Amino acid sequence: MAGSARYAGGQAALTRLLGPFLGGAVIGLAGACASMQAPPGAPFDPDPPILLSATPDSGTVVTGFDDVVEFQFDEVIAERGLERLVTISPRHDELRVSWKRRRFTVKPRDGWHSNAVYQVTLLPGVSDLQNNRTEERTTIVFSTGGDIPNTRITGSVVDWEAGRIARNALVEAIRLPDSLTYVGLTDSLGMFELFFLPSGTYLLRAGIDGNNNQRLDRREPYDSVTVVFSDSLLTRDFWTFRHDTVGPRVSDLILVDSQSVAIEFSQMLGLTLPGADAFAVWELPDSNRVPVNRVLLRAEFDSLRQAAADSAAAVDAAAADSVRAALADSLGVAPDSAGAPIDSAPPAPPDTVVADTTLGAVPADSLAAAAEADSARTALLLAQRPTLFSEIVIATVEPLKPGMRYWVEATVSNLLGATLQSGRFLTVPAVAEPDST
């Protein structure tokens, strides 16, 4: 009971220290003195393991700490995968995780940093021997020297290339100049919070951890900024993209029509649409240049094409109506009946009552209201910057000749301003010979 009392006292101390500003970031743990193990042949246990205690006590200062962090449960837990369920901030390259039936311990192989504020988080997924898994995350906070500051960095992360919020994105706060790295993850709404960071200068980075190695690798999309952090709260949003030092390369060509070629690039282009002079089309083998007079986003081109098709359909419908009206006038019948298709279905009897299957208005409950608010927040966030693009359509002054081969070249830049000249061959299909049979 003494250990549980100390644990509960540590939780209360942390609550008094941080007050209502922290909210639910550090989850309180249920204390207990002992638990009973079910005998062999007992009924199936549908409940996940319950975390009884964690040491050191959350909210405490343990100067010169060189021990392990221990999590203890009310039943035997599975050993496999525990190393993937623990995160430590500030980050260490390698952790030592040791399983001991109802408990397990964790410690950095290179030892704890001195004078640092640690957050050790146990993620959901700890399972018992019947594969019942925990669904909550638990974080303990302790200092290896000095007070625990009442500070917080918050914000959102956007996968700018995909045009959506970034769930489970990795967020890093790298303290300069010693490179002590505090880490966190975004939630299902792309939002993050980093707590208890000492004042100082930090390189903040957020990115898409595509291989789940808890690192932002060179080819992974990210965004970064350097800040001087001294207040209790700092808010920053991140827009991630790949930071290629080589410009976009032409990766594919599609002949849309006789005067339009769609070009797909290997990466996102800069925010400004390239001009016609950034593209060149040569007819082979004589290298006669075909001028380009227009450049459109692929989405814009498709929209204009659809609008033209809809307009043509409307003209055809109007022409059909005109023909029908002329025919009705010549027959002396109502225009609606002239040329109308024959309906094979018998008319409904006059006394038939058709049931109203229209759904009544469904009152929005709290979950629906919350989802709507989240959608609105996401829409406002995405509207702050333009949509990135990697596909465009160029239009040539004259039609490309059937059966001929062309070299299509582009000189464009990416978001970093890196420029590359590249191209591909395009073969225009020959016109099919008319069928003489």
Secondary structure, 3 states (H helix, E strand, C coil): CHHHHHHHHHHHHHHHHHHHHCCCCCCCCCCCCCCCCCCCCCCCCCCCCCEEEEECCCCEECCCCCCCEEEEECCCECCCCHHHCEEEECCCCCEEEEEECCEEEEEECCCCCCCCEEEEEECCCCEECCCCECCCCEEEEEECCCCCCCCEEEEEEEECCCCEECCCCEEEEEEECCCCEEEEECCCCCEEEEECCCCEEEEEEEECCCCCCCCCCCCCCEEEEEEEECCCEEECCEEEECCCCCCCCEEEEEEEECCEEEEEECCCECCCCCCHHHEEEEEECCCEEECEEEEEEHHHHHHHHHHHHHHHHHHHHHHHHHHHHHHHHHHCCCHHHCCCCCCCCCCCCCCCCCCCCCCCCCCCCHHHHHHHHHHHHHHHHHCCCCCCCCEEEEEECCCCCCCCEEEEEEEEEECCCCEEEEEEEEECCCCCCCCCC
